[in-house]
Amino acid sequence: MRPTHGRIPLDGVMPFAPSLDAVGWFARDAGLMRRIGAVLLDPQPAGAATRPGKFMVATDAFAVVAPEIRAALAPAVARTAALLGAPEKVAMAGGADLGEWSKLIAVYREGEGWRSHRDWIERSKPTLSENGAMRMKLGAEISDAAITAADRARAAVRARMTGLLADGGVLAVPAAPGVPPRLGGDQEAIWQIVRKNAHINAVSPLAGLPQISLPLATVDGLPIGLGLIAAPGGDEMLLAIAEELGATPA
């Protein structure tokens, strides 16, 4: 579960990219997920949806994943539709390109990450992982002007999603572009998954939306999740949907 940005205080949490950072949680079953939310979440904002409205499937997000992933998630989408109603097929990004959203989140992830840790890195000169060092190097090259320009594009993403998810709208996306990669596997294959993941999972951090991943399918014995996204403040609604679905493979 990734909550609405800001609904769980980040006091005492080491920042990375503050405008993206959120405290989420995992649990062994949907009922426990919901009980955890009741403890952790700040009061629900006034006007937030408490009941599902229109159910939608993000065609552009599903187009990013492999055919076997789409096939595995089809019964999960049907199961969700049986609860929420027949889905409407929509392009999540509208007339935009999910690849542009992927580039946009990188500006904040690397740019804010560098700004959060620059003083410590320059003072302590730590030995970072290859991935960490690369992200810090990229972040150091992102100017304040680039972040200002990204803010304008981000506002458009938020406006698009606010309209799409109004009145309790629920949007289904693949929770990941493929099955989990093997530990110690080919690094380039892992990066391919990371890049595709940014295409389908940039929207919730960029727009501050709640998103839950439900392990409703498997491929080759490995779990594949269906992601459900709601408007800001719709966390409890998503947790209730997960509990009604049972959140286990059929």
Backbone as numpy.savetxt, mean C-alpha at the origin, in Angstrom:
# Nx Ny Nz CAx CAy CAz Cx Cy Cz
-1.98 -4.87 7.67 -2.82 -3.68 7.67 -1.95 -2.44 7.67
-2.17 -1.56 6.69 -1.56 -0.24 6.70 -2.67 0.75 7.03
-2.61 1.45 8.16 -3.71 2.34 8.53 -3.66 3.66 7.77
-4.75 4.41 7.89 -4.76 5.79 7.41 -3.57 6.54 8.00
-2.88 7.30 7.18 -1.70 8.02 7.65 -2.08 8.93 8.82
-1.39 8.74 9.94 -1.61 9.57 11.11 -2.59 9.01 12.13
-3.26 7.90 11.82 -4.25 7.38 12.79 -3.60 6.60 13.93
-2.36 6.21 13.75 -1.58 5.63 14.86 -0.39 6.55 15.08
-0.26 7.15 16.25 0.83 8.09 16.50 2.19 7.43 16.27
3.14 8.24 15.78 4.49 7.74 15.51 5.48 8.17 16.60
4.95 8.55 17.76 5.83 8.94 18.87 6.79 7.80 19.19
8.07 8.12 19.25 9.07 7.12 19.61 9.50 6.23 18.46
8.92 6.40 17.29 9.29 5.60 16.13 10.37 6.33 15.34
11.45 5.63 14.97 12.48 6.26 14.16 11.92 6.60 12.79
12.00 7.84 12.36 11.42 8.21 11.07 12.27 7.70 9.91
11.61 7.47 8.80 12.35 7.25 7.55 11.88 8.30 6.55
10.69 8.12 6.00 10.08 9.13 5.14 8.80 9.58 5.84
8.85 10.64 6.63 7.73 10.98 7.51 6.38 11.13 6.82
6.36 11.60 5.58 5.05 11.77 4.93 4.48 10.46 4.43
5.27 9.39 4.50 4.81 8.05 4.11 4.70 7.11 5.30
5.47 7.36 6.35 5.59 6.42 7.46 4.24 6.13 8.11
4.01 4.87 8.44 2.81 4.46 9.17 3.13 3.18 9.93
2.49 3.00 11.08 2.64 1.78 11.87 1.53 0.82 11.48
1.89 -0.29 10.87 0.91 -1.31 10.52 1.07 -2.53 11.39
0.28 -3.56 11.12 0.40 -4.78 11.91 -0.02 -6.00 11.11
0.47 -7.14 11.58 0.12 -8.46 11.05 -0.58 -9.24 12.16
-1.39 -10.20 11.79 -2.01 -11.08 12.79 -2.34 -12.41 12.13
-2.58 -13.42 12.94 -2.80 -14.77 12.40 -4.21 -14.96 11.87
-5.16 -14.08 12.26 -6.52 -14.22 11.74 -7.20 -12.85 11.74
-8.28 -12.77 10.97 -8.94 -11.48 10.75 -9.58 -10.94 12.02
-10.09 -11.82 12.88 -10.69 -11.36 14.12 -9.67 -10.66 15.00
-8.49 -11.23 15.09 -7.42 -10.61 15.88 -6.98 -9.29 15.23
-6.93 -9.26 13.89 -6.60 -8.01 13.20 -7.54 -6.89 13.65
-8.82 -7.21 13.71 -9.82 -6.19 14.07 -9.67 -5.76 15.52
-9.39 -6.70 16.41 -9.24 -6.35 17.83 -8.00 -5.48 18.04
-6.94 -5.75 17.29 -5.73 -4.92 17.38 -6.05 -3.49 16.93
-6.82 -3.38 15.85 -7.20 -2.06 15.37 -7.98 -1.27 16.40
-8.85 -1.95 17.14 -9.64 -1.28 18.17 -8.75 -0.68 19.26
-7.58 -1.29 19.48 -6.66 -0.79 20.50 -5.75 0.31 19.95
-5.23 0.12 18.74 -4.19 1.00 18.23 -4.71 2.27 17.57
-5.83 2.20 16.89 -6.27 3.32 16.07 -6.81 4.48 16.91
-6.40 5.69 16.54 -6.99 6.87 17.14 -8.47 6.95 16.72
-9.28 7.78 17.41 -10.71 7.86 17.07 -10.93 8.10 15.57
-11.97 7.48 15.05 -12.27 7.59 13.63 -12.66 9.03 13.28
-12.11 9.57 12.19 -12.45 10.95 11.80 -13.94 11.09 11.50
-14.47 12.25 11.79 -15.88 12.53 11.49 -16.12 12.41 9.99
-17.20 11.76 9.64 -17.54 11.61 8.23 -16.91 10.43 7.54
-16.04 9.68 8.22 -15.40 8.51 7.60 -16.44 7.41 7.36
-16.25 6.67 6.29 -17.21 5.61 5.95 -17.16 4.49 6.97
-18.33 4.03 7.37 -18.42 2.90 8.28 -19.02 1.67 7.60
-19.63 1.89 6.42 -20.22 0.78 5.66 -19.71 0.84 4.22
-19.47 -0.33 3.62 -18.96 -0.33 2.24 -19.98 0.23 1.27
-19.46 0.95 0.28 -20.28 1.42 -0.82 -19.95 0.63 -2.07
-19.56 1.31 -3.11 -19.24 0.66 -4.38 -17.98 -0.18 -4.27
-18.02 -1.39 -4.81 -16.85 -2.27 -4.87 -16.24 -2.15 -6.26
-14.92 -1.95 -6.31 -14.22 -1.74 -7.58 -12.98 -2.63 -7.66
-12.60 -2.95 -8.88 -11.37 -3.71 -9.15 -10.48 -2.84 -10.02
-9.23 -2.66 -9.60 -8.28 -1.80 -10.32 -7.67 -2.57 -11.49
-8.18 -2.36 -12.69 -7.70 -3.11 -13.85 -6.24 -2.82 -14.16
-5.81 -1.57 -13.97 -4.41 -1.25 -14.28 -3.45 -1.91 -13.29
-3.86 -2.05 -12.03 -3.01 -2.73 -11.05 -2.93 -4.23 -11.34
-4.06 -4.83 -11.71 -4.04 -6.27 -12.03 -3.26 -6.54 -13.32
-3.20 -5.57 -14.22 -2.45 -5.76 -15.46 -0.95 -5.85 -15.23
-0.49 -5.35 -14.08 0.95 -5.36 -13.78 1.44 -6.76 -13.41
0.56 -7.60 -12.84 1.00 -8.88 -12.29 0.91 -9.98 -13.35
1.58 -11.08 -13.07 1.61 -12.21 -14.00 0.23 -12.86 -14.12
-0.06 -13.50 -15.27 -1.37 -14.13 -15.47 -1.74 -15.12 -14.38
-0.75 -15.88 -13.87 -1.08 -16.87 -12.85 -1.51 -16.21 -11.53
-1.02 -14.99 -11.28 -1.43 -14.26 -10.08 -2.87 -13.78 -10.25
-3.18 -13.24 -11.43 -4.55 -12.80 -11.70 -5.53 -13.97 -11.58
-5.13 -15.12 -12.13 -6.02 -16.29 -12.09 -6.22 -16.75 -10.65
-5.15 -16.74 -9.86 -5.26 -17.20 -8.47 -6.14 -16.27 -7.64
-6.12 -14.96 -7.96 -6.89 -14.00 -7.18 -8.33 -13.87 -7.65
-8.66 -14.43 -8.82 -10.03 -14.29 -9.34 -11.09 -14.83 -8.36
-10.89 -16.03 -7.76 -11.88 -16.49 -6.78 -11.98 -15.58 -5.55
-10.84 -14.97 -5.17 -10.87 -14.05 -4.02 -11.68 -12.81 -4.35
-11.54 -12.31 -5.59 -12.34 -11.16 -6.01 -13.82 -11.53 -6.03
-14.13 -12.73 -6.54 -15.52 -13.18 -6.58 -16.10 -13.34 -5.18
-15.28 -13.83 -4.28 -15.72 -14.01 -2.89 -16.02 -12.65 -2.24
-15.18 -11.66 -2.53 -15.40 -10.32 -2.00 -16.63 -9.69 -2.63
-16.82 -9.94 -3.93 -17.99 -9.42 -4.63 -19.29 -10.01 -4.06
-19.24 -11.26 -3.63 -20.43 -11.88 -3.03 -20.84 -11.16 -1.75
-19.87 -10.53 -1.10 -20.15 -9.78 0.13 -20.51 -8.32 -0.16
-19.79 -7.71 -1.12 -19.91 -6.26 -1.32 -20.74 -5.87 -2.54
-20.99 -6.82 -3.43 -21.73 -6.49 -4.65 -20.85 -6.62 -5.88
-21.47 -6.69 -7.03 -20.74 -6.86 -8.29 -19.72 -5.74 -8.47
-18.48 -6.10 -8.83 -17.44 -5.07 -8.92 -17.52 -4.26 -10.21
-17.14 -3.00 -10.08 -16.96 -2.13 -11.24 -15.48 -2.11 -11.58
-15.15 -2.32 -12.85 -13.76 -2.28 -13.28 -13.35 -0.84 -13.55
-12.27 -0.41 -12.89 -11.81 0.97 -13.03 -10.30 0.98 -13.21
-9.81 2.01 -13.87 -8.36 2.26 -13.91 -8.04 3.11 -12.68
-7.30 2.54 -11.75 -7.02 3.23 -10.50 -6.39 4.60 -10.75
-5.47 4.65 -11.68 -4.76 5.90 -11.95 -5.49 6.81 -12.91
-6.68 6.40 -13.35 -7.41 7.22 -14.30 -6.64 7.33 -15.60
-6.39 8.55 -16.05 -5.61 8.75 -17.27 -4.12 8.77 -17.04
-3.68 8.60 -15.80 -2.25 8.62 -15.49 -1.66 7.22 -15.64
-0.35 7.13 -15.45 0.40 5.88 -15.58 0.87 5.46 -14.19
0.61 4.20 -13.83 1.08 3.72 -12.52 2.59 3.83 -12.38
3.30 3.75 -13.50 4.75 3.91 -13.46 5.15 5.29 -12.97
4.35 6.30 -13.30 4.64 7.65 -12.82 4.41 7.75 -11.32
3.39 7.03 -10.82 3.17 7.00 -9.37 4.33 6.31 -8.67
4.88 5.29 -9.32 6.04 4.60 -8.76 7.24 5.55 -8.65
7.45 6.36 -9.68 8.55 7.34 -9.64 8.28 8.40 -8.59
7.02 8.77 -8.45 6.65 9.82 -7.50 6.95 9.40 -6.07
6.59 8.17 -5.71 6.83 7.75 -4.32 8.32 7.66 -4.03
9.13 7.38 -5.06 10.57 7.30 -4.86 11.16 8.64 -4.44
10.56 9.73 -4.92 11.04 11.06 -4.53 10.92 11.24 -3.01
9.82 10.80 -2.45 9.62 10.93 -1.00 10.41 9.87 -0.23
10.38 8.63 -0.73 11.05 7.55 -0.02 12.55 7.84 0.10
13.18 8.16 -1.02 14.62 8.41 -0.96 14.93 9.82 -0.45
14.16 10.82 -0.94 14.44 12.20 -0.54 14.24 12.44 0.94
13.10 12.00 1.47 12.87 12.19 2.91 13.76 11.26 3.73
14.02 10.07 3.19 14.91 9.15 3.90 16.29 9.75 4.12
16.82 10.38 3.08 18.13 11.03 3.21 18.07 12.19 4.20
17.03 13.00 4.12 16.93 14.15 5.01 16.75 13.72 6.47
16.09 12.58 6.68 15.90 12.09 8.05 17.19 11.60 8.68
18.11 11.08 7.85 19.30 10.41 8.40 20.62 11.03 7.95
20.52 12.15 7.21 21.75 12.76 6.69 22.75 13.10 7.78
22.30 13.75 8.86 23.24 14.18 9.91 23.97 12.99 10.50
23.22 11.93 10.78 23.84 10.73 11.37 24.81 10.08 10.39
24.43 9.98 9.13 25.30 9.34 8.12 26.58 10.14 7.93
26.45 11.46 7.83 27.64 12.29 7.61 28.54 12.31 8.84
27.94 12.20 10.02 28.72 12.22 11.25 29.36 10.87 11.54
28.59 9.78 11.38 29.06 8.46 11.80 29.66 7.63 10.67
29.33 8.00 9.41 29.81 7.25 8.25 29.62 5.73 8.44
28.39 5.30 8.65 28.12 3.88 8.91 28.29 3.04 7.64
28.51 1.75 7.83 28.52 0.81 6.71 27.09 0.37 6.47
26.54 0.74 5.33 25.16 0.42 5.01 25.10 -0.76 4.06
23.94 -1.42 4.02 23.74 -2.47 3.03 23.80 -1.86 1.63
23.98 -2.70 0.64 24.03 -2.20 -0.73 22.75 -1.43 -1.07
21.62 -2.00 -0.66 20.33 -1.36 -0.92 20.22 -0.04 -0.17
20.59 -0.05 1.10 20.50 1.16 1.90 21.41 2.27 1.39
22.63 1.90 1.00 23.58 2.89 0.49 23.06 3.49 -0.82
22.47 2.65 -1.66 21.94 3.15 -2.93 20.80 4.13 -2.69
19.91 3.81 -1.75 18.79 4.69 -1.47 19.27 6.03 -0.91
20.25 6.01 -0.05 20.77 7.25 0.51 21.45 8.10 -0.57
22.18 7.44 -1.48 22.83 8.16 -2.58 21.79 8.83 -3.47
20.73 8.09 -3.80 19.66 8.66 -4.62 18.98 9.81 -3.90
18.76 9.65 -2.59 18.09 10.69 -1.82 18.89 11.98 -1.75
20.22 11.85 -1.68 21.08 13.03 -1.62 21.01 13.84 -2.91
20.61 13.19 -3.99 20.55 13.87 -5.29 19.19 14.50 -5.56
18.21 14.30 -4.66 16.87 14.85 -4.84 16.81 16.24 -4.21
16.54 17.24 -5.02 16.53 18.63 -4.56 15.21 18.99 -3.89
15.24 20.09 -3.15 14.01 20.61 -2.55 13.00 20.97 -3.65
13.49 21.47 -4.77 12.61 21.81 -5.88 11.91 20.58 -6.43
12.63 19.45 -6.46 12.02 18.21 -6.94 10.90 17.76 -6.01
11.10 17.92 -4.72 10.06 17.55 -3.76 8.86 18.48 -3.88
9.11 19.77 -4.10 8.00 20.71 -4.29 7.18 20.34 -5.53
7.87 19.97 -6.61 7.17 19.54 -7.83 6.39 18.26 -7.57
6.98 17.35 -6.79 6.29 16.10 -6.46 5.04 16.36 -5.64
5.07 17.39 -4.79 3.90 17.72 -3.97 2.69 18.04 -4.84
2.91 18.69 -5.96 1.80 19.03 -6.85 1.22 17.77 -7.49
2.11 16.88 -7.92 1.64 15.62 -8.52 0.95 14.75 -7.47
1.44 14.80 -6.25 0.84 14.01 -5.17 -0.56 14.49 -4.86
-0.78 15.79 -4.92 -2.11 16.33 -4.68 -3.11 15.79 -5.70
-2.65 15.60 -6.94 -3.52 15.05 -7.97 -3.86 13.59 -7.68
-2.89 12.84 -7.16 -3.15 11.44 -6.77 -4.19 11.39 -5.67
-4.04 12.24 -4.68 -4.99 12.27 -3.57 -6.40 12.63 -4.05
-6.46 13.62 -4.94 -7.77 14.03 -5.46 -8.42 12.90 -6.24
-7.63 12.19 -7.05 -8.16 11.07 -7.83 -8.72 10.00 -6.90
-7.96 9.63 -5.87 -8.38 8.55 -4.99 -9.53 8.98 -4.09
-9.56 10.23 -3.67 -10.66 10.72 -2.84 -11.98 10.60 -3.59
-11.95 10.98 -4.88 -13.16 10.87 -5.68 -13.57 9.43 -5.93
-12.57 8.58 -6.21 -12.84 7.19 -6.52 -13.44 6.44 -5.32
-12.95 6.77 -4.13 -13.33 6.01 -2.93 -14.41 6.70 -2.10
-15.02 7.73 -2.65 -16.06 8.45 -1.90 -17.21 7.53 -1.55
-17.89 7.87 -0.45 -19.12 7.17 -0.02 -18.89 5.68 0.22
-17.76 5.36 0.86 -17.51 3.98 1.26 -16.97 3.09 0.15
-16.44 3.68 -0.91 -15.87 2.87 -1.98 -14.74 1.97 -1.50
-14.67 0.76 -2.04 -13.61 -0.20 -1.70 -12.98 -0.64 -3.01
-11.66 -0.54 -3.09 -10.92 -0.86 -4.31 -10.04 -2.07 -4.10
-10.15 -3.07 -4.99 -9.33 -4.27 -4.90 -8.12 -4.15 -5.81
-6.95 -4.52 -5.27 -5.70 -4.56 -6.02 -4.95 -5.84 -5.62
-4.02 -6.32 -6.45 -3.15 -7.39 -5.96 -2.30 -6.83 -4.82
-2.14 -7.57 -3.75 -1.34 -7.09 -2.63 0.15 -7.12 -2.93
0.56 -7.91 -3.90 1.96 -8.00 -4.30 2.00 -8.48 -5.76
3.09 -8.21 -6.47 3.14 -8.58 -7.88 3.42 -10.05 -8.14
3.80 -10.78 -7.10 4.11 -12.19 -7.29 4.31 -12.88 -5.96
4.66 -14.16 -6.02 4.91 -14.90 -4.78 6.19 -14.40 -4.14
6.37 -14.62 -2.85 7.58 -14.16 -2.17 8.83 -14.75 -2.82
9.87 -13.93 -3.06 11.11 -14.45 -3.64 11.86 -15.29 -2.62
12.64 -16.21 -3.13 13.44 -17.06 -2.24 14.55 -16.25 -1.57
14.77 -16.52 -0.29 15.86 -15.88 0.43 17.18 -16.23 -0.23
17.98 -15.20 -0.51 19.27 -15.44 -1.16 19.17 -15.69 -2.64
17.98 -15.42 -3.22 17.78 -15.65 -4.65 18.45 -14.59 -5.50
18.23 -14.68 -6.80 18.83 -13.76 -7.75 18.38 -12.33 -7.45
19.37 -11.44 -7.28 19.06 -10.08 -6.87 18.27 -9.32 -7.93
18.59 -9.57 -9.20 17.87 -8.87 -10.26 16.40 -9.29 -10.29
16.14 -10.59 -10.06 14.76 -11.05 -10.01 14.02 -10.40 -8.85
14.71 -10.24 -7.73 14.10 -9.58 -6.58 13.79 -8.12 -6.90
14.70 -7.44 -7.60 14.47 -6.04 -7.95 13.31 -5.88 -8.91
13.13 -6.87 -9.79 11.97 -6.83 -10.68 10.67 -6.82 -9.88
10.62 -7.64 -8.82 9.44 -7.67 -7.95 9.29 -6.34 -7.22
10.40 -5.79 -6.73 10.35 -4.51 -6.02 9.80 -3.41 -6.92
10.26 -3.38 -8.17 9.81 -2.33 -9.09 8.32 -2.49 -9.41
7.89 -3.72 -9.67 6.47 -3.94 -9.94 5.61 -3.62 -8.72
6.15 -3.94 -7.55 5.41 -3.68 -6.32 5.13 -2.18 -6.16
6.10 -1.36 -6.53 5.91 0.08 -6.40 4.81 0.57 -7.33
4.62 -0.09 -8.46 3.55 0.30 -9.37 2.17 0.12 -8.72
1.99 -0.99 -8.00 0.65 -1.29 -7.48 0.44 -0.84 -6.04
1.52 -0.56 -5.32 1.38 -0.24 -3.90 1.89 1.14 -3.52
2.09 2.02 -4.52 2.48 3.40 -4.21 1.30 4.23 -3.74
0.09 3.86 -4.20 -1.05 4.76 -4.01 -1.42 4.97 -2.55
-1.45 3.92 -1.74 -1.87 4.09 -0.35 -0.93 4.99 0.44
0.40 4.78 0.35 1.29 5.72 1.05 1.20 7.14 0.51
1.12 7.30 -0.82 1.07 8.64 -1.40 -0.18 9.39 -0.95
-1.32 8.71 -0.91 -2.58 9.37 -0.59 -2.99 9.20 0.86
-2.17 8.53 1.67 -2.48 8.35 3.09 -3.67 7.45 3.36
-3.86 6.44 2.50 -5.06 5.60 2.56 -4.83 4.33 3.39
-5.90 3.82 4.02 -5.79 2.50 4.67 -5.87 1.39 3.63
-5.07 0.36 3.83 -5.08 -0.80 2.93 -4.81 -2.06 3.75
-5.58 -3.10 3.45 -5.39 -4.38 4.13 -5.08 -5.44 3.10
-4.20 -6.36 3.46 -3.84 -7.48 2.59 -4.43 -8.76 3.17
-5.25 -9.42 2.35 -5.94 -10.63 2.81 -5.36 -11.85 2.09
-4.80 -12.81 2.81 -4.17 -13.98 2.18 -5.22 -14.98 1.69
-5.90 -14.61 0.60 -7.04 -15.39 0.12 -6.69 -16.35 -1.01
-5.44 -16.42 -1.41 -5.08 -17.29 -2.54 -3.67 -17.83 -2.35
-3.34 -18.84 -3.12 -1.98 -19.40 -3.13 -1.58 -19.70 -4.57
-0.28 -19.66 -4.82 0.32 -20.07 -6.08 1.52 -20.94 -5.74
1.52 -22.17 -6.23 2.61 -23.11 -5.91 2.81 -23.25 -4.41
1.71 -23.23 -3.67 1.78 -23.40 -2.23 2.21 -22.18 -1.46
2.43 -21.05 -2.14 2.86 -19.82 -1.48 1.71 -18.82 -1.47
1.62 -17.99 -0.42 0.46 -17.11 -0.28 0.49 -15.94 -1.26
-0.69 -15.57 -1.73 -0.89 -14.37 -2.53 -2.04 -13.60 -1.90
-1.86 -12.32 -1.70 -2.87 -11.53 -1.02 -3.70 -10.68 -1.96
-4.95 -10.46 -1.57 -5.81 -9.48 -2.22 -5.80 -8.23 -1.36
-5.44 -7.09 -1.95 -5.43 -5.83 -1.22 -6.75 -5.11 -1.36
-7.26 -4.58 -0.27 -8.47 -3.74 -0.29 -8.11 -2.37 0.26
-8.50 -1.33 -0.49 -8.17 0.05 -0.15 -9.46 0.83 0.09
-9.43 1.73 1.07 -10.58 2.59 1.35 -10.11 4.03 1.49
-11.07 4.95 1.59 -10.75 6.36 1.80 -10.18 6.56 3.20
-9.50 7.68 3.44 -8.97 7.94 4.78 -10.05 7.78 5.86
-9.69 7.10 6.93 -10.62 6.85 8.02 -11.43 5.58 7.87
-11.28 4.89 6.72 -12.04 3.67 6.48 -11.40 2.42 7.04
-10.49 2.56 7.98 -9.75 1.42 8.53 -10.68 0.37 9.15
-11.59 0.83 10.00 -12.49 -0.11 10.68 -13.37 -0.85 9.68
-13.78 -0.16 8.62 -14.60 -0.80 7.59 -13.81 -1.93 6.92
-12.55 -1.69 6.59 -11.72 -2.73 5.97 -11.52 -3.91 6.92
-11.30 -3.63 8.18 -11.11 -4.70 9.16 -12.38 -5.54 9.32
-13.54 -4.87 9.26 -14.80 -5.60 9.36 -15.01 -6.49 8.13
-14.66 -5.97 6.95 -14.78 -6.77 5.72 -13.89 -8.00 5.81
-12.66 -7.80 6.28 -11.73 -8.92 6.41 -12.30 -9.99 7.33
-12.91 -9.57 8.43 -13.46 -10.53 9.38 -14.63 -11.28 8.76
-15.46 -10.59 7.99 -16.60 -11.26 7.35 -16.13 -12.26 6.29
-15.04 -11.90 5.60 -14.52 -12.81 4.57 -13.78 -14.01 5.19
-13.33 -13.84 6.41 -12.57 -14.91 7.04 -11.09 -14.82 6.75
-10.74 -14.18 5.62 -9.34 -13.91 5.27 -8.46 -15.15 5.26
-8.99 -16.26 4.77 -8.18 -17.45 4.54 -8.56 -18.00 3.17
-7.63 -18.69 2.50 -7.96 -19.24 1.17 -9.18 -20.13 1.22
-10.02 -20.03 0.19 -11.23 -20.86 0.13 -10.85 -22.31 -0.09
